Amino acid sequence: MIAARPLRTGLLILQPTPFCNIDCRYCYLPDRHRTDRMPMEVVSATMANLSESGLLSDNMTAVWHAGEPLVLPADYFAEAFELVSKYSSDDLTIDLAVQSNLTLLNAAHCEVFKEFDVSVGVSIDGPRALHDSNRVTRGGTGTFDAVMEGVELLRSRGLDFNVICVLTAASLEHPVSMYRFFRDLGARDVGFNIEELEGVNTDTSIDSDTIERRFGVFMRRFFEMLVRDDHLMNVREFRHFHELLRSGRPVRLNNQADPFAIVSVAVDGSFSTFSPELLGQTAQEFDGFTLGNVLEGSVLDVMSSTRYQNIAGQIAAGVDACASTCGYFRFCGGGAPSNKYFENGQLSSTETTFCRLTRKVLADAFIETLESCGPRAARRG
């Protein structure tokens, strides 16, 4: 059996419905037309299963994600949040979160989020033209106005929010307008993802010969403006690298490569671990990435299965290969298995476009910002 660190789940991802009301051009999800709803039986079984298996860590986040969660009404979330919150105690803190396109947010959702102290994540890709080029309705029209209405509703109800922005080739041409947009938006935290080759998304604009240089220029300019601006804005990537360099220690954990550090549960209770993007995806070599169902025995039972052993073994081999060949290993701990599989066709592979940009180029951009901005950059971190 594959050896692993002590098993603890720091991130639980619950997919309350695969359905999404919009049709982002870079979406990787295969079943976003389905309208299934996760029964409360699955929510309850998930928590009981993780608890009985000893997987609940002392600081865990349970996030409702994938498809569009806010397709479901506020009373659904009130019941689900109550079921999960029952497992919180003095020794176990479970933070609740929702990741949403925000186009369906209403006042009732806000009241429930406020009652349960839910962290709201908003998917928005920058100013109107950039956002509307990819984040569109099923009829092909932009969603920017609807998202901003949702943002205003959060503000009016006193709810903080975080942002995830997907960077495309077009985004990289506009570091100044992107920075100003997110600075003025009022988000508590901003994080950048890149347009990735994953699942059913088999094409990307992040594939040109010049993309690494353009990405580096964008991030250096963004970081410089962040450091020089008196306005405080938390940027996930800036904080990550600053904390890493300040600690002087290499990355010791890679949640996407550590068994059960992340557990993803689909609408019917089927589950997987490692990269969340693997759940529900097809893979002939492994007969898919779904490992079991929370309604059918302990989640840890799957560790003895041939499928799990094959998946975990290849992921571990990939991490070992990264450690022995990559000078940037300390910044990521071995990369994301989903990117390795969908870009390279093998979980045991090493470098991907994702890691070249979001680890190598980004690390260089951060270090160059520190060198050019000096003490101010250190204070800003």
C-alpha positions as a LaTeX table, in Angstrom:
\begin{tabular}{lrrr}
\hline
Residue & $x$ (\AA) & $y$ (\AA) & $z$ (\AA) \\
\hline
Met1 & 0.00 & 0.00 & 0.00 \\
Ile2 & 1.20 & 3.53 & $-0.83$ \\
Ala3 & 2.75 & 5.17 & 2.21 \\
Ala4 & 1.32 & 8.55 & 3.12 \\
Arg5 & 1.63 & 11.30 & 5.66 \\
Pro6 & $-0.85$ & 11.24 & 8.54 \\
Leu7 & $-4.20$ & 11.63 & 6.82 \\
Arg8 & $-6.20$ & 14.78 & 7.52 \\
Thr9 & $-8.71$ & 16.62 & 5.35 \\
Gly10 & $-8.09$ & 20.34 & 5.21 \\
Leu11 & $-10.43$ & 21.04 & 2.30 \\
Leu12 & $-13.78$ & 19.41 & 1.64 \\
Ile13 & $-15.40$ & 20.28 & $-1.68$ \\
Leu14 & $-19.11$ & 19.54 & $-1.98$ \\
Gln15 & $-20.75$ & 19.73 & $-5.39$ \\
Pro16 & $-24.42$ & 20.49 & $-4.59$ \\
Thr17 & $-25.38$ & 20.42 & $-8.27$ \\
Pro18 & $-23.48$ & 19.89 & $-11.52$ \\
Phe19 & $-25.75$ & 22.40 & $-13.26$ \\
Cys20 & $-24.49$ & 25.84 & $-14.17$ \\
Asn21 & $-26.71$ & 28.65 & $-15.40$ \\
Ile22 & $-23.93$ & 30.15 & $-17.51$ \\
Asp23 & $-21.55$ & 28.67 & $-20.09$ \\
Cys24 & $-17.97$ & 29.86 & $-19.59$ \\
Arg25 & $-15.90$ & 29.15 & $-22.68$ \\
Tyr26 & $-13.03$ & 27.61 & $-20.70$ \\
Cys27 & $-15.10$ & 25.45 & $-18.31$ \\
Tyr28 & $-13.75$ & 21.93 & $-17.72$ \\
Leu29 & $-16.88$ & 20.36 & $-16.20$ \\
Pro30 & $-18.53$ & 17.67 & $-18.36$ \\
Asp31 & $-22.07$ & 17.58 & $-16.91$ \\
Arg32 & $-23.04$ & 21.19 & $-16.31$ \\
His33 & $-26.37$ & 20.67 & $-18.08$ \\
Arg34 & $-27.57$ & 18.19 & $-15.40$ \\
Thr35 & $-29.93$ & 19.53 & $-12.74$ \\
Asp36 & $-29.41$ & 16.95 & $-9.97$ \\
Arg37 & $-29.33$ & 18.19 & $-6.38$ \\
Met38 & $-27.15$ & 16.71 & $-3.63$ \\
Pro39 & $-29.47$ & 15.15 & $-1.05$ \\
Met40 & $-28.97$ & 16.05 & 2.59 \\
Glu41 & $-28.35$ & 12.35 & 3.13 \\
Val42 & $-25.11$ & 12.76 & 1.17 \\
Val43 & $-24.07$ & 15.87 & 3.13 \\
Ser44 & $-24.72$ & 14.06 & 6.40 \\
Ala45 & $-23.00$ & 10.86 & 5.27 \\
Thr46 & $-19.95$ & 12.82 & 4.11 \\
Met47 & $-19.42$ & 14.45 & 7.47 \\
Ala48 & $-20.12$ & 11.27 & 9.44 \\
Asn49 & $-17.76$ & 9.31 & 7.20 \\
Leu50 & $-14.90$ & 11.79 & 7.50 \\
Ser51 & $-15.41$ & 12.02 & 11.25 \\
Glu52 & $-15.51$ & 8.25 & 11.81 \\
Ser53 & $-12.45$ & 7.84 & 9.59 \\
Gly54 & $-10.49$ & 10.34 & 11.69 \\
Leu55 & $-9.97$ & 12.64 & 8.70 \\
Leu56 & $-11.39$ & 15.88 & 10.09 \\
Ser57 & $-8.52$ & 18.28 & 10.73 \\
Asp58 & $-8.59$ & 20.96 & 13.41 \\
Asn59 & $-8.88$ & 23.70 & 10.79 \\
Met60 & $-10.96$ & 22.56 & 7.84 \\
Thr61 & $-12.85$ & 24.40 & 5.13 \\
Ala62 & $-16.02$ & 23.00 & 3.57 \\
Val63 & $-16.74$ & 24.74 & 0.28 \\
Trp64 & $-19.76$ & 24.36 & $-2.00$ \\
His65 & $-18.37$ & 24.51 & $-5.51$ \\
Ala66 & $-18.73$ & 23.22 & $-9.11$ \\
Gly67 & $-21.65$ & 23.84 & $-11.33$ \\
Glu68 & $-23.30$ & 26.96 & $-9.86$ \\
Pro69 & $-24.26$ & 26.44 & $-6.20$ \\
Leu70 & $-26.66$ & 29.39 & $-6.05$ \\
Val71 & $-28.97$ & 27.66 & $-8.49$ \\
Leu72 & $-30.21$ & 26.17 & $-5.21$ \\
Pro73 & $-32.34$ & 28.19 & $-2.76$ \\
Ala74 & $-31.23$ & 29.69 & 0.52 \\
Asp75 & $-33.10$ & 27.15 & 2.65 \\
Tyr76 & $-31.11$ & 24.34 & 1.02 \\
Phe77 & $-27.88$ & 25.94 & 2.22 \\
Ala78 & $-29.27$ & 26.69 & 5.67 \\
Glu79 & $-29.95$ & 22.98 & 6.15 \\
Ala80 & $-26.61$ & 21.90 & 4.66 \\
Phe81 & $-24.60$ & 24.41 & 6.70 \\
Glu82 & $-26.36$ & 23.25 & 9.86 \\
Leu83 & $-25.44$ & 19.62 & 9.16 \\
Val84 & $-21.77$ & 20.47 & 8.63 \\
Ser85 & $-21.55$ & 22.94 & 11.52 \\
Lys86 & $-22.64$ & 20.25 & 13.98 \\
Tyr87 & $-19.13$ & 18.81 & 13.70 \\
Ser88 & $-17.45$ & 22.03 & 14.84 \\
Ser89 & $-16.18$ & 22.14 & 18.40 \\
Asp90 & $-13.60$ & 23.87 & 20.58 \\
Asp91 & $-10.99$ & 21.58 & 19.04 \\
Leu92 & $-12.31$ & 21.55 & 15.48 \\
Thr93 & $-13.04$ & 24.64 & 13.43 \\
Ile94 & $-14.93$ & 24.11 & 10.18 \\
Asp95 & $-15.07$ & 27.20 & 8.00 \\
Leu96 & $-17.91$ & 27.35 & 5.47 \\
Ala97 & $-17.49$ & 28.76 & 1.96 \\
Val98 & $-19.33$ & 29.07 & $-1.35$ \\
Gln99 & $-17.74$ & 29.72 & $-4.75$ \\
Ser100 & $-20.20$ & 31.35 & $-7.16$ \\
Asn101 & $-20.57$ & 33.27 & $-10.39$ \\
Leu102 & $-22.94$ & 35.44 & $-8.26$ \\
Thr103 & $-25.49$ & 35.98 & $-11.03$ \\
Leu104 & $-28.24$ & 34.25 & $-9.01$ \\
Leu105 & $-27.48$ & 35.71 & $-5.58$ \\
Asn106 & $-30.51$ & 37.02 & $-3.71$ \\
Ala107 & $-31.27$ & 38.57 & $-0.34$ \\
Ala108 & $-32.25$ & 35.24 & 1.20 \\
His109 & $-28.86$ & 33.74 & 0.29 \\
Cys110 & $-27.19$ & 36.72 & 1.93 \\
Glu111 & $-29.11$ & 36.24 & 5.16 \\
Val112 & $-28.08$ & 32.59 & 5.40 \\
Phe113 & $-24.46$ & 33.41 & 4.56 \\
Lys114 & $-24.43$ & 36.03 & 7.28 \\
Glu115 & $-26.05$ & 33.72 & 9.84 \\
Phe116 & $-23.45$ & 30.98 & 9.28 \\
Asp117 & $-20.48$ & 33.31 & 8.68 \\
Val118 & $-19.92$ & 31.91 & 5.19 \\
Ser119 & $-16.96$ & 33.04 & 3.08 \\
Val120 & $-18.22$ & 34.00 & $-0.38$ \\
Gly121 & $-15.95$ & 33.51 & $-3.37$ \\
Val122 & $-16.80$ & 35.36 & $-6.58$ \\
Ser123 & $-15.64$ & 34.30 & $-10.04$ \\
Ile124 & $-14.96$ & 37.44 & $-12.06$ \\
Asp125 & $-12.33$ & 37.95 & $-14.74$ \\
Gly126 & $-11.72$ & 41.69 & $-14.57$ \\
Pro127 & $-13.24$ & 44.68 & $-16.38$ \\
Arg128 & $-16.35$ & 44.22 & $-18.51$ \\
Ala129 & $-14.70$ & 43.48 & $-21.88$ \\
Leu130 & $-12.33$ & 40.87 & $-20.47$ \\
His131 & $-14.95$ & 39.25 & $-18.27$ \\
Asp132 & $-17.61$ & 39.12 & $-20.97$ \\
Ser133 & $-15.26$ & 37.58 & $-23.54$ \\
Asn134 & $-15.47$ & 34.21 & $-21.76$ \\
Arg135 & $-17.97$ & 34.27 & $-18.90$ \\
Val136 & $-21.18$ & 34.22 & $-20.91$ \\
Thr137 & $-24.76$ & 33.02 & $-20.59$ \\
Arg138 & $-26.01$ & 29.96 & $-22.43$ \\
Gly139 & $-27.23$ & 32.43 & $-25.05$ \\
Gly140 & $-23.73$ & 33.86 & $-25.49$ \\
Thr141 & $-24.22$ & 37.25 & $-23.80$ \\
Gly142 & $-21.89$ & 38.66 & $-21.17$ \\
Thr143 & $-22.56$ & 38.25 & $-17.44$ \\
Phe144 & $-20.59$ & 41.23 & $-16.10$ \\
Asp145 & $-23.62$ & 43.35 & $-15.14$ \\
Ala146 & $-25.29$ & 40.46 & $-13.31$ \\
Val147 & $-22.10$ & 39.69 & $-11.37$ \\
Met148 & $-21.68$ & 43.31 & $-10.36$ \\
Glu149 & $-25.29$ & 43.42 & $-9.17$ \\
Gly150 & $-24.41$ & 40.46 & $-6.96$ \\
Val151 & $-21.31$ & 42.25 & $-5.67$ \\
Glu152 & $-23.40$ & 45.30 & $-4.78$ \\
Leu153 & $-25.87$ & 43.07 & $-2.94$ \\
Leu154 & $-23.03$ & 41.54 & $-0.89$ \\
Arg155 & $-21.76$ & 45.00 & $-0.05$ \\
Ser156 & $-25.21$ & 46.24 & 0.95 \\
Arg157 & $-25.56$ & 43.31 & 3.35 \\
Gly158 & $-22.11$ & 43.83 & 4.87 \\
Leu159 & $-20.70$ & 40.58 & 3.48 \\
Asp160 & $-17.01$ & 40.37 & 2.59 \\
Phe161 & $-16.02$ & 38.39 & $-0.47$ \\
Asn162 & $-12.99$ & 36.92 & $-2.20$ \\
Val163 & $-12.30$ & 36.77 & $-5.92$ \\
Ile164 & $-10.93$ & 34.16 & $-8.28$ \\
Cys165 & $-9.92$ & 35.52 & $-11.69$ \\
Val166 & $-9.03$ & 33.33 & $-14.65$ \\
Leu167 & $-6.23$ & 34.86 & $-16.70$ \\
Thr168 & $-6.31$ & 34.40 & $-20.46$ \\
Ala169 & $-3.91$ & 35.60 & $-23.13$ \\
Ala170 & $-6.07$ & 38.70 & $-23.57$ \\
Ser171 & $-5.91$ & 39.52 & $-19.84$ \\
Leu172 & $-2.14$ & 39.64 & $-19.91$ \\
Glu173 & $-2.19$ & 42.72 & $-22.13$ \\
His174 & $-3.92$ & 44.82 & $-19.44$ \\
Pro175 & $-2.07$ & 44.70 & $-16.09$ \\
Val176 & $-2.91$ & 48.31 & $-15.19$ \\
Ser177 & $-6.65$ & 48.15 & $-15.87$ \\
Met178 & $-6.83$ & 44.71 & $-14.19$ \\
Tyr179 & $-5.06$ & 46.02 & $-11.10$ \\
Arg180 & $-7.26$ & 49.09 & $-10.85$ \\
Phe181 & $-10.42$ & 47.05 & $-11.32$ \\
Phe182 & $-9.64$ & 44.63 & $-8.52$ \\
Arg183 & $-8.29$ & 47.35 & $-6.24$ \\
Asp184 & $-11.56$ & 49.27 & $-6.56$ \\
Leu185 & $-13.81$ & 46.20 & $-6.40$ \\
Gly186 & $-13.34$ & 45.88 & $-2.65$ \\
Ala187 & $-12.62$ & 42.16 & $-2.48$ \\
Arg188 & $-10.96$ & 40.86 & 0.68 \\
Asp189 & $-8.64$ & 38.62 & $-1.33$ \\
Val190 & $-7.86$ & 38.17 & $-5.04$ \\
Gly191 & $-6.39$ & 35.01 & $-6.55$ \\
Phe192 & $-5.37$ & 34.26 & $-10.13$ \\
Asn193 & $-5.89$ & 31.01 & $-12.02$ \\
Ile194 & $-4.83$ & 30.48 & $-15.61$ \\
Glu195 & $-6.97$ & 29.17 & $-18.44$ \\
Glu196 & $-6.15$ & 25.47 & $-18.23$ \\
Leu197 & $-6.41$ & 22.36 & $-20.37$ \\
Glu198 & $-8.62$ & 20.20 & $-18.18$ \\
Gly199 & $-11.57$ & 17.89 & $-18.63$ \\
Val200 & $-13.72$ & 18.87 & $-21.58$ \\
Asn201 & $-11.78$ & 22.09 & $-22.11$ \\
Thr202 & $-9.32$ & 20.97 & $-24.78$ \\
Asp203 & $-8.20$ & 24.37 & $-26.07$ \\
Thr204 & $-6.55$ & 27.33 & $-24.39$ \\
Ser205 & $-5.23$ & 30.75 & $-25.31$ \\
Ile206 & $-2.31$ & 30.18 & $-22.92$ \\
Asp207 & $-0.25$ & 28.25 & $-25.44$ \\
Ser208 & 1.89 & 30.66 & $-27.51$ \\
Asp209 & 5.66 & 30.82 & $-27.62$ \\
Thr210 & 5.59 & 34.23 & $-25.93$ \\
Ile211 & 3.17 & 33.40 & $-23.13$ \\
Glu212 & 5.79 & 32.97 & $-20.39$ \\
Arg213 & 7.33 & 36.37 & $-21.11$ \\
Arg214 & 3.90 & 38.03 & $-21.27$ \\
Phe215 & 2.75 & 36.36 & $-18.07$ \\
Gly216 & 5.94 & 37.45 & $-16.30$ \\
Val217 & 5.52 & 41.04 & $-17.48$ \\
Phe218 & 1.89 & 41.07 & $-16.32$ \\
Met219 & 2.64 & 39.70 & $-12.86$ \\
Arg220 & 5.68 & 41.93 & $-12.28$ \\
Arg221 & 3.64 & 45.00 & $-13.22$ \\
Phe222 & 0.74 & 43.86 & $-11.05$ \\
Phe223 & 3.02 & 43.15 & $-8.08$ \\
Glu224 & 4.79 & 46.51 & $-8.47$ \\
Met225 & 1.50 & 48.40 & $-8.41$ \\
Leu226 & 0.40 & 46.35 & $-5.41$ \\
Val227 & 3.57 & 47.27 & $-3.51$ \\
Arg228 & 3.57 & 50.97 & $-4.44$ \\
Asp229 & $-0.14$ & 51.58 & $-3.85$ \\
Asp230 & $-1.25$ & 52.73 & $-0.41$ \\
His231 & $-4.51$ & 50.80 & $-0.89$ \\
Leu232 & $-4.35$ & 47.44 & 0.85 \\
Met233 & $-5.38$ & 44.52 & $-1.33$ \\
Asn234 & $-4.53$ & 40.92 & $-0.53$ \\
Val235 & $-3.33$ & 38.94 & $-3.55$ \\
Arg236 & $-3.12$ & 35.20 & $-2.98$ \\
Glu237 & 0.01 & 34.66 & $-5.06$ \\
Phe238 & 1.92 & 37.58 & $-3.53$ \\
Arg239 & 1.09 & 36.39 & $-0.03$ \\
His240 & 2.04 & 32.78 & $-0.84$ \\
Phe241 & 5.51 & 33.62 & $-2.09$ \\
His242 & 6.15 & 36.20 & 0.59 \\
Glu243 & 5.29 & 33.76 & 3.37 \\
Leu244 & 7.36 & 31.04 & 1.75 \\
Leu245 & 10.48 & 33.17 & 1.38 \\
Arg246 & 10.08 & 34.69 & 4.82 \\
Ser247 & 9.89 & 31.26 & 6.43 \\
Gly248 & 13.03 & 30.09 & 4.65 \\
Arg249 & 11.57 & 26.60 & 4.45 \\
Pro250 & 10.60 & 24.58 & 1.37 \\
Val251 & 7.03 & 23.51 & 0.75 \\
Arg252 & 6.43 & 20.39 & 2.85 \\
Leu253 & 2.88 & 19.73 & 1.85 \\
Asn254 & 1.23 & 19.67 & $-1.54$ \\
Asn255 & $-2.44$ & 19.23 & $-0.79$ \\
Gln256 & $-3.27$ & 18.16 & $-4.32$ \\
Ala257 & $-0.76$ & 15.32 & $-4.12$ \\
Asp258 & $-1.37$ & 14.28 & $-0.51$ \\
Pro259 & $-4.02$ & 11.56 & $-0.02$ \\
Phe260 & $-7.25$ & 12.89 & 1.50 \\
Ala261 & $-5.87$ & 16.37 & 2.20 \\
Ile262 & $-8.59$ & 17.37 & $-0.25$ \\
Val263 & $-11.79$ & 15.35 & $-0.53$ \\
Ser264 & $-14.22$ & 16.15 & $-3.34$ \\
Val265 & $-17.77$ & 14.81 & $-3.21$ \\
Ala266 & $-20.11$ & 14.80 & $-6.20$ \\
Val267 & $-23.85$ & 15.30 & $-6.16$ \\
Asp268 & $-24.56$ & 11.55 & $-5.75$ \\
Gly269 & $-21.98$ & 10.98 & $-3.00$ \\
Ser270 & $-19.22$ & 9.65 & $-5.23$ \\
Phe271 & $-15.88$ & 10.99 & $-4.14$ \\
Ser272 & $-12.24$ & 11.38 & $-5.02$ \\
Thr273 & $-9.12$ & 12.91 & $-3.55$ \\
Phe274 & $-6.02$ & 14.69 & $-4.85$ \\
Ser275 & $-6.81$ & 17.45 & $-7.41$ \\
Pro276 & $-10.51$ & 18.42 & $-7.21$ \\
Glu277 & $-10.69$ & 18.68 & $-11.01$ \\
Leu278 & $-10.20$ & 14.91 & $-11.32$ \\
Leu279 & $-13.59$ & 14.03 & $-9.85$ \\
Gly280 & $-16.00$ & 12.90 & $-12.53$ \\
Gln281 & $-13.41$ & 12.94 & $-15.31$ \\
Thr282 & $-12.85$ & 9.91 & $-17.52$ \\
Ala283 & $-9.50$ & 8.12 & $-17.64$ \\
Gln284 & $-9.22$ & 4.82 & $-19.47$ \\
Glu285 & $-6.02$ & 3.88 & $-17.66$ \\
Phe286 & $-7.71$ & 4.04 & $-14.25$ \\
Asp287 & $-11.33$ & 3.51 & $-15.30$ \\
Gly288 & $-12.02$ & 7.03 & $-14.08$ \\
Phe289 & $-10.91$ & 8.93 & $-10.97$ \\
Thr290 & $-13.96$ & 8.27 & $-8.78$ \\
Leu291 & $-12.82$ & 6.16 & $-5.84$ \\
Gly292 & $-16.03$ & 5.30 & $-4.01$ \\
Asn293 & $-19.21$ & 6.67 & $-2.48$ \\
Val294 & $-19.68$ & 8.22 & 0.96 \\
Leu295 & $-22.93$ & 6.25 & 1.32 \\
Glu296 & $-21.06$ & 2.95 & 1.02 \\
Gly297 & $-18.55$ & 2.30 & 3.79 \\
Ser298 & $-15.53$ & 4.19 & 5.07 \\
Val299 & $-13.79$ & 6.51 & 2.63 \\
Leu300 & $-10.49$ & 5.00 & 3.76 \\
Asp301 & $-11.54$ & 1.56 & 2.51 \\
Val302 & $-10.62$ & 2.68 & $-1.00$ \\
Met303 & $-6.93$ & 2.83 & $-0.11$ \\
Ser304 & $-6.62$ & $-0.92$ & $-0.64$ \\
Ser305 & $-8.23$ & $-0.80$ & $-4.09$ \\
Thr306 & $-6.19$ & $-1.29$ & $-7.24$ \\
Arg307 & $-7.53$ & 1.97 & $-8.71$ \\
Tyr308 & $-6.45$ & 4.04 & $-5.72$ \\
Gln309 & $-3.05$ & 2.35 & $-5.57$ \\
Asn310 & $-2.43$ & 3.03 & $-9.25$ \\
Ile311 & $-3.50$ & 6.68 & $-9.02$ \\
Ala312 & $-1.67$ & 7.39 & $-5.77$ \\
Gly313 & 1.43 & 5.54 & $-6.94$ \\
Gln314 & 1.71 & 7.54 & $-10.14$ \\
Ile315 & 1.10 & 10.83 & $-8.31$ \\
Ala316 & 3.83 & 9.98 & $-5.79$ \\
Ala317 & 6.22 & 9.08 & $-8.62$ \\
Gly318 & 5.51 & 12.43 & $-10.26$ \\
Val319 & 6.26 & 14.32 & $-7.04$ \\
Asp320 & 9.53 & 12.40 & $-6.63$ \\
Ala321 & 10.48 & 13.21 & $-10.22$ \\
Cys322 & 9.76 & 16.91 & $-9.67$ \\
Ala323 & 11.82 & 16.91 & $-6.47$ \\
Ser324 & 14.84 & 15.42 & $-8.22$ \\
Thr325 & 14.74 & 17.51 & $-11.41$ \\
Cys326 & 13.21 & 20.92 & $-10.71$ \\
Gly327 & 14.94 & 23.85 & $-9.05$ \\
Tyr328 & 11.57 & 25.37 & $-8.21$ \\
Phe329 & 10.31 & 22.37 & $-6.24$ \\
Arg330 & 10.26 & 24.34 & $-3.00$ \\
Phe331 & 7.57 & 26.62 & $-4.44$ \\
Cys332 & 4.97 & 23.92 & $-5.15$ \\
Gly333 & 5.91 & 20.55 & $-3.67$ \\
Gly334 & 5.40 & 18.63 & $-6.88$ \\
Gly335 & 2.68 & 20.27 & $-8.92$ \\
Ala336 & $-1.00$ & 19.55 & $-9.54$ \\
Pro337 & $-1.85$ & 15.99 & $-10.65$ \\
Ser338 & $-4.78$ & 17.21 & $-12.72$ \\
Asn339 & $-2.56$ & 19.46 & $-14.83$ \\
Lys340 & 0.00 & 16.70 & $-15.28$ \\
Tyr341 & $-2.68$ & 14.30 & $-16.46$ \\
Phe342 & $-4.61$ & 16.63 & $-18.77$ \\
Glu343 & $-1.54$ & 18.37 & $-20.22$ \\
Asn344 & 0.95 & 15.50 & $-20.36$ \\
Gly345 & $-1.26$ & 12.42 & $-20.24$ \\
Gln346 & 0.49 & 11.02 & $-17.17$ \\
Leu347 & 0.12 & 11.61 & $-13.44$ \\
Ser348 & 3.76 & 10.63 & $-13.03$ \\
Ser349 & 5.02 & 13.38 & $-15.35$ \\
Thr350 & 6.69 & 16.59 & $-14.27$ \\
Glu351 & 6.57 & 20.06 & $-15.83$ \\
Thr352 & 3.32 & 21.56 & $-17.12$ \\
Thr353 & 2.33 & 24.93 & $-18.54$ \\
Phe354 & 0.49 & 25.49 & $-15.27$ \\
Cys355 & 3.64 & 25.05 & $-13.18$ \\
Arg356 & 5.86 & 27.00 & $-15.58$ \\
Leu357 & 3.57 & 30.01 & $-15.28$ \\
Thr358 & 2.11 & 29.86 & $-11.78$ \\
Arg359 & 5.23 & 28.64 & $-10.00$ \\
Lys360 & 8.39 & 29.29 & $-12.05$ \\
Val361 & 7.53 & 32.55 & $-13.82$ \\
Leu362 & 5.50 & 33.78 & $-10.86$ \\
Ala363 & 8.33 & 33.08 & $-8.40$ \\
Asp364 & 10.77 & 34.98 & $-10.60$ \\
Ala365 & 8.33 & 37.88 & $-10.94$ \\
Phe366 & 7.89 & 38.05 & $-7.17$ \\
Ile367 & 11.62 & 37.99 & $-6.46$ \\
Glu368 & 12.27 & 40.68 & $-9.08$ \\
Thr369 & 9.57 & 42.82 & $-7.46$ \\
Leu370 & 11.24 & 42.43 & $-4.07$ \\
Glu371 & 14.57 & 43.46 & $-5.58$ \\
Ser372 & 13.18 & 46.48 & $-7.43$ \\
Cys373 & 10.89 & 47.75 & $-4.66$ \\
Gly374 & 13.12 & 46.94 & $-1.69$ \\
Pro375 & 11.90 & 47.39 & 1.92 \\
Arg376 & 8.47 & 48.59 & 0.81 \\
Ala377 & 7.81 & 45.17 & $-0.74$ \\
Ala378 & 8.83 & 43.40 & 2.45 \\
Arg379 & 6.51 & 45.59 & 4.51 \\
Arg380 & 3.66 & 45.09 & 2.04 \\
Gly381 & 3.87 & 41.32 & 2.46 \\
\hline
\end{tabular}
